[in-house]
Amino acid sequence: MICTCSILQQARAGDLSDDEFLNIFESRVMQTFYDGEEIFREGDAIERIYCIHSGNILLLKGEQGGHVVDSIGPGELLGVASIFSGTRWSTTAKATGTLLACSLPRQTFMMLAAHCPALMLHAAEQTCRRLDRIEMAMW
């Protein structure tokens, strides 16, 4: 099976030993979410970062579902900016259709980030593209 996790693909290129990489691989959790299911809620503690394999996520802001801020799809990471900027999610995330994602604990991702500059560059590029999309939607 081909690995579609952008976190693991970038990690493999880092300076991790085989044992460190295996520990990261084993700490990830594959999850399936169904249409309308919440992945996390605005204000929840940030415990994991997500890599979307298939399906989409709507990011919502505000009470009772609020308004759509952005949509995240396959290959994208979810949670990078939130991990570095705070300890709580700033939006609610809901699956649209069936969603397959893997997630890593926050601490594992932070350790990985210290050993893998390519992962951080990848994450920064995605975060900037997401901010551009949000800004364009505002106008």
N, C-alpha and C positions, 0 to 999 in steps of 0.2 A: 504494500500500500504506500502511495506517495504521501509524504508529509505536507500538509497544506497550512500548517501553523507557521505564520511569519515570525513568531517569537522563537520557535525552535530552529527555524532555518537560519535566522540571524545568530542565534546562540552557537550553532555548530561552527560558524565562522569566527567565533571569539577565541580567547586564549584559555578556555576551560579544559581541564583534564577530562578524560573519558568518564571517570567516576563522578566528577562535578556535573557533567552533562547528563549522565544517567540519573542523578538525584533530581535535577530539574525536570527531566522527562517524567519521572515517577511522581513528582509533586503536582503535575497538571491533572485536571479533572475534565473529562469530556462530558458535556451536558447537552440535553435536548430540551428546548423550550417550545411551547405551542402557541398558536395565534392568541394574542392578548395577554399572555402570561408575563408577569413582571419578573425581570431579572434582578433588579434592585429598585429601591424607592428613594426619591429625593430625601436627603437627611440621614439615610442609613450610613453606618460606618463603612469605609472602603476597606474591604478585606481581600479582594481579588482583582486582577486585571484580565480582560477577556480578549480572545482572538476569535473572530468570526470566520467559520469555515463555510457555512451556507445559510441562506436566509437573511433576514434584515431585522434591524432594531430601530424603533422610533425612540428618540429622546424627547421627553416631555418636561415642561417646566410649569409649576403652579399647582394649585389645589384641584382636586377632582379631575385628574387627567390633564388639566392645563392645556397648553398649546404646544404644538410640535416645534422643537428647536432644530432638530437635525435627524437624519436617517443614516444608519451605519450598515455597511454590507460586507460581503465576503472579502477576506484578506485584510480587513481593517482591525485595528486594536481599539479597545474601549477601556478607558480608565487611566491612560497615561497622564494626561494633564491633571486629573483629579488626584492621582497618587502624589504628584509633586506639589500641588497647590493647597491641599487640605486633607482632612481626615474623614470628610463626609461627602457623599455624592451630591452634586448640585442639580441633578436632574433625575427623573424616573425613566427607566428603560423598560420597554415592552417589546416582545417579539411580534413581528407581523408575519404570519404564516409559520411554518416550522423552521426553527432555528437550531443549527448545530454549532456549538462553540466550545473551545477549551478555555480553561482559566488557570491562572497561577496565583498562589498566595502573594500578597503584596511584598512581603519580606523576600521571597524568592526572586521576584522581578527586580527589586532594588539591588540585590546581590548580583544578579545577572547583568544589570545595567552597568555596574562598576567594572565588569570584566569584558564588556562587549560594546565598544563604541559604535559599531555598525548598527546595533539594535537601537541605540539612543538616537542616531541619525535618522533611522527609519521611523521611529516613533515621533520625532520632532517634525519630520516632513508630513506625516499623516495629521498631526495636530494642526500644523499651519494650513494644510488643505481644508481641514474641517472648519477652522476659524474663517477662512476665506468664503466657504460655502455659507456659513451663518451670516457673515457680514453682507454678502450679496443678497441673501434672502430678506434682509432688513430694508433694502432699498427697493 
